[in-house]
Amino acid sequence: MASAEIAREQCTGHPWRKFAFALLTLTYFLYFNWNGLWARFAPDDMMNMAIYWRQKPIRMVLHLFMPWRGDYRPMAGLFYLPLLDGFGLNPLPYHVVMLAILLGNLYLMYRFALCIGCGEVQSLLATLIVAYHAGLHMLYYNTTFIYDVLCFSFYMSAFLCYARVRAQGRLLRASETALVMGLYLFALDSKEMALTLPMVLLAYEWVYHSRNGRPTAWTTRDIVSWLRGPGRVMLYCVALNLVYLYGKAFGPDALLQSPGYRPALSLGRFFAFETTATGDLLLGWGTFTWRGVVAVWIALAYLAWRRQRPVLRFSWFFLMLTPLPLAVLVGRGAACLYISLAGWAVFAAVVLTDVAGAAAGFLTEEPFFRRAGYAALSAVILCTSFFFWAKENDYMQRAVARHAIAVLGQQTADVIQQLRALNPRVKSGSDVAFLNDPFDDWDMAFIAELWFRDKSLRFHLQRKTSLSPEELAKMTVFDFQNGRLVLVTSDGSPRP
């Protein structure tokens, strides 16, 4: 049997095999990610939660359906606020829920691989690659990346709903189109990475549903006919993108007005991102230059286009298109590449099974290996190859990720613990001041808002706003004395 046939085996395997694959994936996922449950909050979590907590719940829900306003990623509010209401500032439940979503995303990843033409083994390999990737290690324990996690969930769900219908050889009905558009809107509500879905759907149509694998003639009639038929969902997505981008540029909370989110359109910025991203994805931090990036691109293009392999061609489009929103921003990479990782994972899984099949076919011609058989040799080569990949991830986790988990949010956790020990009570409607807080930015105000959860309170930081003794005399005052949080009296001494 040809290696390609082995690699693209049908997904109608025995139930025990599906159960074994699921158990293997769960075990692998928990092995690498279990220790992330004990991570602290990241500093940005306090700011993110405070943004959502200040809003009325009904308004936050309405903002999910109002992309022209440009509100800051409202979908994450549905993650943070119920947990804040039920568990306060205990980080464990947040990590439990986030890991549960990550685990659910692995099912979407498996279905995605099957949907675009992978066999069961290839889909399993791709899913395991996504289950833990050391280059994106912050994704698995840093809850500030919940935006990327949720975006992946809705992005992949929208694609799968679309592709499932198109694989049946028909266009989407009105209800199916509404479902895809709703999921896509939620992906945009999660993070800006979702903007690439129309291009990905176009690539899917080109690879899987064009005539003989080639585009149709681009006459005006053909274009109009296509836009009214297969292209109409993409047209709706583009229209939604325009409304969304208007909100981000001109809405009340326009994200593009913030320096950190202002696009930088230059070749230098693009290659700076690509060198970093390639290092993250290939576990080669600091080793890639622009020449190395171009060499990787050439190798990927050659493997994708040397033969008529739709799964490789679509994966190539996917991994090249999905990072584009990040390429125009400064300092993006690592865990932000979560969606792009899906394309890389499928590409790697297909190439690996091809190589294993070719090697097994060669070895079966040798007398010493002939009795082992093609299937056994191919399985051994695949398992050995993935073992070394997993071993490298394990090494990188021990060398980098575990230390990062240990130091993440130490200062934030210390202040929360001191508030928990002090357990102060403050009268509603009063002003509260913090002196000598240990943060450089506004973290103390965010933590205080989330701790007291009383919208009538007004918080002041002496390090940010100079307060006179007369003003302080009218406030409830907390001070950090030798690193210890105390409630002080009007003369500045700790209150007994």
PAKERO-301497 format. One record per residue (C-alpha): residue in three letters; x, y, z negated. Coordinates in steps of 0.2 Angstrom, whole numbers, plus 5000, padded with zeros to 4 digits. Each point is the difference from the previous one (the first is absolute). Example, Ala and Ser with C-alpha at 12.3 -4.5 7.8 and 13.67 -1.06 7.14 Angstrom:
ALA506249784961SER500650175003
//
This chain:
MET500050005000ALA500750175004SER500550114986ALA498850145005GLU498649884999ILE500649954983ALA500150184994ARG498350055007GLU499149854992GLN498150034998CYS499350064984THR498849854998GLY501249904988HIS499449894986PRO499350094985TRP501449934989ARG501350095010LYS499050164999PHE500049984981ALA501849964999PHE500450165010ALA498950104988LEU500849924985LEU501850035007THR499650185004LEU499350034983THR501549924991TYR501250105011PHE499050164997LEU500049984981TYR501849954998PHE500650165008ASN498650124993TRP499649934983ASN501250124991GLY499250155008LEU498549984988TRP501150074986ALA500650165010ARG499550174993PHE499150145009ALA501050095012PRO500150194996ASP499050045016ASP498649894993MET499550134987MET499950145014ASN499049895011MET498849944986ALA499750184994ILE499650065018TYR498649875001TRP499450024982ARG499750195002GLN498749965013LYS498249954997PRO499849825004ILE498650035013ARG501050135008MET501549885002VAL498949875008LEU499250135012HIS501850055005LEU500349835007PHE498850045014MET500550185002PRO501749995009TRP499950185007ARG500350064982GLY501849934999ASP499849934982TYR501549914993ARG499849825004PRO498349984991MET500049815001ALA501349984987GLY498950094988LEU498949845000PHE501549904994TYR500650124987LEU498450074992PRO499149844995LEU501649934992LEU500350174991ASP498349994993GLY500149824995PHE501849994994GLY500750174998LEU501950025002ASN500449814998PRO500949965017LEU499849814999PRO498250005007TYR500550125014HIS501449885005VAL498849854999VAL498850085012MET501350065012LEU500849825001ALA498349935003ILE499750115015LEU501849965006LEU499549824998GLY498450035010ASN501050095013LEU501049835003TYR498449925006LEU499750155012MET501849985006TYR499749815003ARG498550045010PHE500950135010ALA501349885005LEU498849875005CYS498950135009ILE501550065012GLY500549835005CYS501149924986GLY499849824995GLU499849954982VAL501849984996GLN500450165008SER498650094990LEU500649924984LEU501850065003ALA499450185004THR498950004985LEU501549954989ILE501150145007VAL498650124995ALA499749924983TYR501750074994HIS501350115010ALA501450064990GLY500250155011LEU498350064995HIS500149944982MET499250164992LEU498449955009TYR499749854988TYR500350094983ASN499850195003THR498250054999THR500350165009PHE500049905016ILE498249954997TYR499750115015ASP501049895012VAL499249844992LEU498250065003CYS500450075017PHE500749835005SER498449924994PHE498850115010TYR501150015015MET500249825002SER498249974997ALA499550125013PHE501149925013LEU499449824996CYS498250055001TYR500450085017ALA501149865007ARG498849864994VAL498650075011ARG501250045015ALA500749824999GLN498249945004GLY500150095016ARG498750134996LEU499950184995LEU499650064982ARG498150024996ALA499550164991SER500049924983GLU501749935003THR500750165007ALA499350094984LEU500949874989VAL501750035009MET499850194999GLY499549994981LEU501549894996TYR501150125010LEU499450154991PHE500449914984ALA501749975006LEU500350185004ASP499350044983SER501349894993LYS501550075009GLU500650095016MET500849855007ALA498449945007LEU500050135013THR500849875012LEU498649885001PRO499350075017MET501749975008VAL500149824992LEU498349965007LEU500550075017ALA501549895000TYR498949854995GLU498950035015TRP501450025011VAL500949844995TYR498549884997HIS498650075011SER500750085016ARG500049925017ASN501349875001GLY501050084986ARG500250165010PRO499150174998THR498550045012ALA500250135014TRP499950174992THR498750075011THR498750134993ARG498649875002ASP501149874991ILE500450124986VAL498250054997SER499449825001TRP501349944987LEU499650154988ARG498149955001GLY500549824997PRO501549934991GLY500750174997ARG498550074991VAL500649954983MET501750075002LEU499250165006TYR499050014984CYS501649974990VAL500950145009ALA498550124997LEU500149954981ASN501850035000LEU499850175007VAL498750044986TYR501249934987LEU501550105006TYR498950165000GLY499749974982LYS501849964996ALA500550165009PHE498650124996GLY498949934986PRO499850064983ASP501449884994ALA501050005016LEU501449884997LEU501150075015GLN500250164990SER501149914987PRO501850005005GLY500249824997TYR498749955012ARG500450135014PRO500549915016ALA501850025006LEU500049965019SER501849975005LEU501049865007GLY501250014985ARG498549984988PHE499449855010PHE501649915000ALA500450044982PHE498349924996GLU500449855011THR501749974993THR499349994983ALA498549905004THR501049875010GLY501149984985ASP498649984989LEU499149875011LEU501649905004LEU500750014982GLY501550105007TRP500050164990GLY501250135006THR500749895014PHE499050065014THR500450155011TRP499050065015ARG501049885011GLY499549864989VAL498250055001VAL500150015019ALA500849835001VAL498649934989TRP498750085011ILE500849925016ALA500149834992LEU498150014994ALA499550065018TYR501049865008LEU499249864989ALA498350085002TRP500050025019ARG501149865007ARG498549885001GLN498250015001ARG499749994981PRO498550114995VAL500349984981LEU501850075001ARG499550145012PHE498650054988SER501149994985TRP501350105009PHE498750145003PHE499449994982LEU501750014992MET500550155011LEU498450104999THR499449984982PRO501550094992LEU499850165011PRO499050104986LEU501549984989ALA501350045012VAL499650195000LEU500150014981VAL501550024989GLY500549864988ARG498749875005GLY500449815002ALA500149854989ALA498349964992CYS499250125013LEU500449875013TYR498749884994ILE498950005015SER501549995012LEU500749854990ALA498549905007GLY500650025018TRP501849964995ALA499549854990VAL499049935015PHE501450035012ALA501349924989ALA498949854996VAL499749975019VAL501950025004LEU500549894986THR498849865005ASP500650015018VAL501849994994ALA499749854989GLY499049915014ALA501450035012ALA501349944987ALA499049854996GLY499849965018PHE501950005002LEU500349894985THR498749875005GLU501249975015GLU501449954988PRO500049824995PHE500350044981PHE498450114999ARG498949915012ARG499149894988ALA499650154989GLY498850065014TYR499650175007ALA498750064987ALA501149954985LEU501550095006SER499050155005ALA499250014982VAL501749984992ILE500850145010LEU498550114996CYS500049964982THR501950024999SER500050175009PHE498650074989PHE500949934984PHE501450125004TRP498950145003ALA499149974984LYS501749984991GLU500550175007ASN498450084994ASP500249924983TYR501850074999MET499450175005GLN498650004987ARG501249954986ALA501350135006VAL498850155003ALA498249984997ARG500149934982HIS501150154995ALA498850125008ILE498549924991ALA501050024983VAL500350195003LEU498450055008GLY499050134991GLN501049984984GLN499650184995THR498250005004ALA499849844990ASP500950074985VAL498850155000ILE498549905002GLN500549884986GLN500350164988LEU498350065004ARG499349834996ALA500950004984LEU499550174995ASN498349985006PRO499550194999ARG498350075001VAL499750175008LYS498450104999SER499150025017GLY500250165009SER501650054991ASP501750045008VAL501549874997ALA501850055002PHE501549885001LEU501750074995ASN501749935006ASP499249865010PRO501349885008PHE499450025018ASP500750115013ASP498350025009TRP498250004995ASP499949824994MET499650044982ALA498450095005PHE499549865011ILE500349874986ALA499050114987GLU498650025012LEU499949815002TRP500249964982PHE498750124993ARG498849995016ASP499150164995LYS499750125014SER499650144988LEU501850004993ARG501350125008PHE501949944999HIS501550115000LEU501849965002GLN501250124991ARG501449955012LYS498950055015THR499050154993SER500750114986LEU498850014986SER500250134986PRO499949964982GLU498350084999GLU499349895014LEU500749854992ALA499250044984LYS498349985008MET500549835008THR500249824995VAL501949985001PHE501049845003ASP501950014999PHE501449885005GLN501250014986ASN501649895002GLY499049905013ARG498549974989LEU498350065003VAL499250094985LEU498550114997VAL500650164993THR499350134988SER499950195003ASP501850024993GLY500749875011SER500249864988PRO499449835003ARG498249974993PRO499949874987
//
